């Protein structure tokens, strides 16, 4: 079938799709021919790069990899990457499975010539073998039929090639692919012509289907090759399918939080150009019409705009949209600010650790959408340095920032659709700031030269404060205002804060940024963070060591007593405050302890747990790459609160919690009698009551399917349900490939779900009880103060009207009941020996 009848429509330098019937309309009178006509609809589009403003982001129809190495400049598309298989993926025009013809064309030219190697051309039918229908997976893992020209003087399709004319001019040439179906697959005809009208042509027979993405690709057969430019790219044919919903941008995604009637929302943009609009407008849907709320400038380093609206009405759903104009057209991004779940259980989604082998995590994302949590918490490692499969750029600073953004955008592309309509807490961890391990030492820096020698085994941040602040702004900018707005001495911004939502108060802290480095304990070279031999607790602790830092400790001390609008309290951090993993890495090495954990320094760690139990605060975290449910111990066995370490979204570096395999003594095995559960002592002297652990399977390396491998490596996510009326907490650990359409034990890890009472988060054994309190009003705030040292013993909102206060030492106590003007104080209360003694308040 001839392609001559197709026409390109070009407007404002960008593409508009057209559909053309190759048969006269009169043939539509015949039903059979009408069906044939439908099948023969041809779609055409041309993308003219010459008329676009200079920028790194190519446009919403494309996704470039590496993102920062493609740009519009000098009135053309240019690529500076010398990495093999550098692609500009076309998202919105795909090759469908139906038989049909198609044509692709581009004007190209040599940009940087090393005179030895380099290639440019098209790759068609790009699909990922694991997730064949996902364009996100195809962009990063897809394979297709590659074709083009090489500086070795060849025109090639797959493994077939012909020689280009002698003296072929690479400075500017036109490359065109025409395909037509036949009985065995497709006949592909690739042709090229240079400015001197020198031509070459190659006909190739492709067996099988050609379906999936189309990409403009460089260095198709080599790395370190030359670079090329393009002035336009066009596609057409009846095998081409237009799907505008595949576009990504210009508003990539939005995240918001809502706390105490204050809404904060981050709009994330790609690297738009200086001549593109620098403003974005936020609108809300009110009385069936869109109403402008605010217009903000886009930050030109992080490419974010952060909106803050006070006096928000949280009692109803409110639709919002972000309005941004680019390339002469208004673009819209829509979402919903949810009604705050008051008077019903709060469902909380806990997620962590996104190593890209499982990208875009489609089965997990679909399951997360099915569970429909009221809010989300991404506890860290929203990206890893190697995500996307292209190199880390650590310096100069501007290149490092763009490199980070390209990997950060992978996160938003995977989860943006679910984040747009529920509050999302996002906190960075070590890999987010390009470090395998992080002991931030209060924001102190470490030079690149020193860092290269120690490779993450010493304290300090290797990336510049400006880059770290970009990470913090993109991930934490929409969190409620920080407790301490003053930057650290290095210039790094703080983000630890409190969020109250659904009558649950969340303390959001960084347990990495302020922590002391392992060199403070164990001087030496190599992996000083790995304890390959036993050590005494005294060797692993010292008064000069920091855990979460003095200011965060001050914040927690105040947070446990602030119960405004709150029935339950939860601490959110990056990792759990114990060392429960026993085996590490691809060789499954046993370690006595890992300094990349929250198990040390024990004295400072214990202080945090003592503080948390005063408010019966629950703890949620991630980082460990396998799920755990643990009850902490401090002064006695199981006298602390509970923590849920959620599964990794996609596990990279494997860990196991298998203390039984190395004969570590245990007590108190739970009734379910699962192996590797019970109370164990870790290498830092902490006694951890392990109720459940979800271990990976040992044969995961034999699995080729990326999603099955993620499942075998114990990937998944957590769901925590806070019943603020019953004051209970239910924990679930959902497997990566769970089938939530059926009720099956295989959907969760062994030992889950578990429901605990709010009061289980204080495991202290009382020495005695004060007189029973009989309150005239239900659900009063009660604070118990030890008069000898003026220390808070307990601060919590009781359930109902009766409460028997427990105390843990002899002495006199002050009871403070109620809040504000209704507050009542009773002093010098002592342990009662009469169980019927009651105080009416």
Residue, then its C-alpha position, 0 to 999 in steps of 0.5 A: x500500500x502506498x503511503x503517498x496519500x498520507x499528509x503531515x499537519x504541522x502547527x506551531x512547531x509541534x504535532x497534531x495527529x490526523x486520521x485519513x481514510x485511504x478509500x473514497x467515502x462512497x465505499x463506506x456504504x458497503x458494510x464489509x468495506x466500511x469495516x475495512x475502512x476502519x481498519x485502514x485509518x492512518x494516523x500521521x504526526x510530525x514533531x518539528x524541533x526547530x520551533x521550540x524554545x531551548x530546554x532540556x525537556x523535549x515535550x510531553x510526547x517524549x521521554x528521553x534517557x538519560x533525561x539531562x543529555x537531550x535538549x532543544x538548542x540551536x533550533x534542533x534536538x541535540x544529544x550529548x550522551x555517549x552512552x550506548x542505547x541513548x533513546x528519545x522514546x516517543x510515548x503517544x504514537x505507538x505501533x499497535x499489534x494489528x497488521x498495517x504499514x508505517x513510516x518513520x522519518x527524521x532529518x539528522x546530522x553529526x554533532x560531535x565526531x570522534x571520527x571512529x565510531x557512533x551511530x544514530x537511527x530508529x528503534x521500533x517495536x520496543x517492548x519489555x519482556x516482563x511487562x509488554x503493555x507498559x510504556x514506562x517499562x518499555x522506556x527503560x527495559x524495552x528491546x526492539x528492532x534497531x536500524x540506522x547509519x554508523x560512522x563506519x560507513x554502514x546502513x543497517x537494520x538488525x544484523x544486516x547492513x549495506x555500505x554507504x556511498x564513498x564520502x557520505x556526508x554525515x553533517x546532514x542527512x535524511x533517514x526514512x523507514x517504510x514498512x509493509x506487512x506480509x505473510x511472515x511479518x514485515x518488509x522493512x525498507x530503510x533509506x538514507x540520503x545526504x545533502x549531496x543526494x548520495x543515497x543508500x537503501x536496505x530491505x530487511x525481512x522481519x519475522x513476527x510482530x512489530x508492536x510497541x514504542x518508537x524511539x530515536x536512538x544514538x550509539x546503537x551498537x557502541x558506547x563512547x561514540x559520536x553524538x547527533x542532532x535532529x530537526x524533526x521526527x515524523x510517524x505515519x501509517x495505519x499501524x500507528x496508534x495515537x494515545x494522548x494519555x501516555x504523555x508525561x508532563x509538563x506538570x509531571x505530578x503533584x504531592x500534597x499534605x493536609x494538616x490542621x487545616x493547612x494545605x501544602x502542594x508541590x507541583x513538579x515540573x521537568x526542566x523547562x526552558x528560560x523562554x518557557x512560562x515560569x508561572x503555574x496557576x492553581x485552581x479549585x473547583x467550586x460551585x461547578x466552575x474553576x476558580x483561581x487560587x494562586x499563581x506561583x513562579x517555578x523554582x528554576x533549580x528544582x523545577x517545583x512550585x510549592x503552594x500553601x493554603x490556610x483555613x482549608x475546609x477538610x470536610x469535603x472532597x475538592x477537585x484541583x487543577x494546575x494550569x501551565x502554558x507551554x508551546x502556545x497551549x494551556x496544559x492541565x493537571x487535575x487531582x482531588x484534595x480528599x475529605x479528611x477521614x474523621x470518625x472512621x479508620x485511617x488507612x495508611x500506605x507504607x512504602x520504601x526502597x525503589x531499586x529499578x529492577x522492578x520498575x515501574x512496579x505495575x502489579x504493586x501500584x495496581x494493588x496499592x490503588x485497590x487498597x485505596x489508602x487514605x494517605x501514603x508514606x514513602x520512607x526513603x530511597x525513592x531512587x537509587x543511584x543506578x536507576x534508569x541504567x545510566x551513570x551517576x553524575x556527582x559533579x559539577x553541581x548543576x549536572x548532579x542536580x539534573x541527573x538526580x531529577x531524571x531519576x526522581x522523575x521515574x518515581x513520580x511517573x510510577x506513583x503520580x496517579x495515586x499520589x494526586x488525590x491523597x496526602x503523601x509524606x515523602x522523606x529522603x534517605x541515603x540513596x536519595x542523596x547519592x550515598x549507599x549509606x549516610x551518617x549525616x553528622x549534622x549536615x557536615x560535608x565530606x570531600x569527593x577525594x576523601x569519599x572515594x577512599x572510604x565509599x560511604x563508610x564514614x560520616x558526612x554528605x558528599x553532594x553539595x548542600x545546594x544539591x541536597x536541598x534540591x532533593x529535600x525541596x522536591x521530596x519534602x517541600x509539601x510537608x507541613x512547615x518544619x519544626x526548625x526553619x533555620x538551616x544547618x550550619x552547612x546550609x542544608x535545610x531542615x524538614x522534620x515536622x509534625x502532621x495531623x491527619x485523620x486524628x492521628x499525629x505523625x512525627x516525621x523525622x530524619x534518623x540519618x542527617x544527624x547521626x554520627x559516622x562509624x569512624x567515631x566508633x571503629x577507626x580503620x579502612x574498608x567496611x568498618x560499618x559491618x561487624x564481622x566479629x562480635x563486639x561488646x555494647x560498650x565498644x559500640x556506644x559513647x556519650x559523644x555520639x549522635x542518634x537523631x540530634x539534640x534539636x530533633x530530640x527536643x522536637x519529640x519531647x514537645x510532640x509527645x505532649x501536643x495532642x491537639x486534634x489527635x487520638x493516636x501518635x505515630x513516628x515516621x522515620x527512614x529505618x527501624x531502631x534495631x538491627x534485626x537483619x542477620x545476612x547481607x548481600x548476594x553472598x548472604x554473608x552473616x553479620x553480627x551487626x550493621x552500623x547502617x541500622x538504627x540499633x546504635x548508639x544504644x544509649x541515644x536510641x534508648x532515649x528515643x524509645x523511652x520518649x515514644x512510649x510515654x505517648x504510646x507512639x507507634x513507629x513506621x519505617x523502611x530501609x531494611x529491604x525486608x518486612x519486620x514487625x518488632x517490639x522494642x526493648x529498653x530496660x526490660x524485655x518488650x518494655x518499648x513500643x512496636x514498629x513496622x518496617x515495611x517491605x521494599x517496593x523493589x528490593x535491590x541489595x538483599x537482606x535476610x532475618x534468619x537468626x535461627x540459621x546461626x543459632x542465636x538464642x531466643x525466648x518468647x516465640x509467638x503462638x504462630x511458632x514461625x521460624x526466626x521469631x521471638x526475642x533475640x539480642x542484636x549485635x548492639x545489645x538490643x533485645x528485639x521481639x520479632x513477631x514476623x519477618x518476610x524473608x526472600x527466597x534464596x533462588x531469586x537470581x535464577x529468575x529472569x522475569x523482573x516482577x517474579x524476581x521482585x516477589x522472590x526478593x520479598x518486595x511489596x508494601x505495607x498497609x496500616x489501619x489506625x482505628x481511632x475509635x477502638x484505638x487499635x493498629x492493624x499491620x498488613x504486608x502485601x506481596x509484590x504480586x499479590x492478587x487482591x481480587x481473591x482472599x488468599x494467605x499468599x497475598x501477605x507474608x507469614x505472620x501478617x496481619x497483626x492487630x495491636x492496641x494503642x497501649x501495647x506501644x508502652x510495654x513497661x510493667x507498672x510498679x503501681x496504679x494511681x486512683x482511677x480517674x472518672x471523667x465527666x467528658x469522654x476521651x480526655x487528654x491525660x498527662x502524668x508528671x513525676x513531681x520529683x524530676x518534673x518529667x512526663x511519665x505519660x501523655x495520651x488521650x484516653x479512650x472513654x471516661x475511665x482511666x487507671x494511670x500506671x506509674x513506674x516508680x514511687x513518688x508523688x505525681x501531678x495529673x493534668x486532665x483536659x485541655x485549654x480552659x477546661x484543664x484541671x490539675x491534681x497534685x501530689x497523687x500517690x500509688x493507691x492500694x485500694x482498687x476501688x479508689x476513684x477521683x471524679x474530674 
